[in-house]
Amino acid sequence: MSPAIYQATVWILPVLIAITFHEAAHGYVAWRLGDNTAKDLGRVTFSPFRHVDLWGTIIIPGTLLLTGASFLFGWAKPVPVNFMNLRHPRRDMVWVAAAGPGVNLALAFASAVLLHLTPYFSADVGKWVADNLANSILINLVLAIFNMLPLPPLDGGRVAVGLLPAPLAIQLARLERVGLLIVILALFVVPMVGREFGYNLNPLAWLLGGPVDALYRFVMTAAGHF
């Protein structure tokens, strides 16, 4: 098996599980708190086919992976939520938004626990399983931290809108229209411009690196590896 194909086999499953559980969690919590929108559209499910976006989940991340890019970027189909249907819209919005990153943290911990089972497999299978689980830990921690950045439309932005005093929440909510553009600029444009001038400018790496490292140590310690 070529190195590129092997790398694909140990990334695809963790990515699909991470995004599927993340999106299903949003829909499930919204449903339990009064909004049936996602449930009626079949989005409260662990079937990845209901959440996968052709470009965001398959083509773009796959291309980055196969070309040896230094980062992975992608997205799933957003789960539709009508916050006005929630029993307590402002409060429940926080729970709906936090559900996705919360599930990612739980998956990271479960993957760390399951690493203890890899010695029971044959050497080749054990390595493949361990690589999948190690990638699952990393993917889920990055997803959790990235999505909790306090910028709409990311989950952290919605949590902040639900928790901040109304005047500040209104101002932050107005950023939702340009929030994704800000993320794309930080992820692609700023580093590219920095390289042209000989600078290492990677604002998302600066924001995510420390928290991901700290959470990784915490998860691995809690799972009994350190």
Secondary structure as UniProt FT lines:
FT   HELIX           3..32
FT   TURN            33..34
FT   HELIX           37..40
FT   TURN            41..42
FT   HELIX           48..50
FT   HELIX           54..59
FT   HELIX           60..66
FT   TURN            67..68
FT   HELIX           83..85
FT   HELIX           89..114
FT   HELIX           115..120
FT   HELIX           123..147
FT   TURN            152..153
FT   HELIX           155..163
FT   HELIX           166..173
FT   TURN            174..175
FT   HELIX           176..184
FT   HELIX           185..189
FT   HELIX           190..196
FT   TURN            197..198
FT   HELIX           203..222
FT   TURN            223..224
//
